[in-house]
Amino acid sequence: MPHEDEGKRGVLEVAALTIDCADVSKMAQFYSAATGGDLGHNGTTVTVDGLLVIFREVSDHQAPTWPSADVPMQMHFEFTVQSLETAEAVLLDLGATKPIQPAPFPGAGPMVVLQDPAGHPFCIFPA
């Protein structure tokens, strides 16, 4: 419960997101190119809209098996894009893959699920 002096503001501020993967350079390059974020710290981090995304090498990393839950998603980004078709083409060219698409969620607009080079699924929606 927040302290009275803090009002609705919590006690935490998001400093970074760490993503496990087998190839940190490949992941950092993918997310830097895909988001226009700044590649930093020896090619192992990307800063996107003020959020530091850190890629951590895990030698026995297992890619998620989404949509199966055998190996969980591990993390999941939601991105908005100007054009689904254009963004999808660019992201696939950068190294994303396109798994079997889920059935549309009731009431949800159009979206595409892609997977980054380490297999983590992420969604793109029109802005």
N, C-alpha and C positions, 0 to 999 in steps of 0.2 A: 504494500500500500504506500503510495507516495507520501512524503512528509508534507505537512500543511504548507510550509514555505515554498514548496516546489509546484503547487497547483497541479495541473494536469501533466506537467513534465515529469518523466520518470528519472531514475537515478543513473540510467545507462545511456550512453551514446554509442552508436555503431562506429567502430574504428576500422574494422576490416572483416573480410570473409575469407576463410582459408578453404581451399578445395584440394582434396587428395587426388593424385593422378600418377601415372607412370612416367610421363614426359613433360616436365614443367615448362620447358622452352616452347614446345609445340602448343601447349595450352595457352601460355601467356601471349604468344604471337597471334593465335586464333582470336582470343578475346580482345586484344589490342586492335587488331584489324577490324573485327566485327563491330566494336563499339566506338572506335575512334579514341579509345582511352590511351593514356600515356604508359608506355612500356618502361619499367623501371627495375631497380635492384637486380642487376645482372640478368635481366630477361626472365625473372621469376615472379614478377608482380605486374599488375596493371591498375591504374587509378582511373575509375569511371565515375564521372559526376560526383567527385569527392569521396567515393568509396574505394578503399584499397582492397584489391582482390589478390590474395597470396596463393600461389600454387606450390603445394608441398609434395615432393617426390616420395612415393610409397612403392617399394620394389615389387610387392606382391599385390598391387592394386587390381581389383576385379571390377571391370566395367559393369554398370547397372544393366539389368536384364529387362528393363522397362519395355512393354507394359507388364510383364511378369514381375512379381515381387520376390523372386528367388534371390536376387541381389538387389537391395533397395536403391532408390534414386540417389541417395547420399546428399544431394542438394538439388535445387531446382530454381532457375531464374525465370522470370516473366519479363518479356521485353515488348515495348510498343514500337511499331515501325510505320513508315509512311505508306508503303505498299507491300502487301504480303508477297506478291509474286516476285517483285524486285528483290526484296530482302531475302527471300528463300533462295533465289538463284545466287546471290552474292555469298550467302552463308555456306551453301553447298560447295561453291567454288573455293571457299576458304578452308574447307575440310570438314564441315558439318555433314552429318548423314540424316536421312529421313526414314524413321521407322514407320511401321504400320500406324496409321492415324487412328486416334480414338473416336468413338461416336461423339457427336456434338453434345455438349452439356446443355440441358434444358435452359433456355433463356440466354445462353451465351452467344456472342457474336462469332464471326469467323476467326479461326486460329489455326496455326500450324505448329506441330511438335517436331523439333529437330533434336539431334544429339551432337554434343561437342566432340572433339577428337578423343576424349577419354570415355565417351559413352554416356555422359550425364545428359538427361533430357532437359530441354528448355522450350518455352512456348513463345511464339511471336503473335501479336495481335495488332490490328490496325490502331493507329493513334486516335 
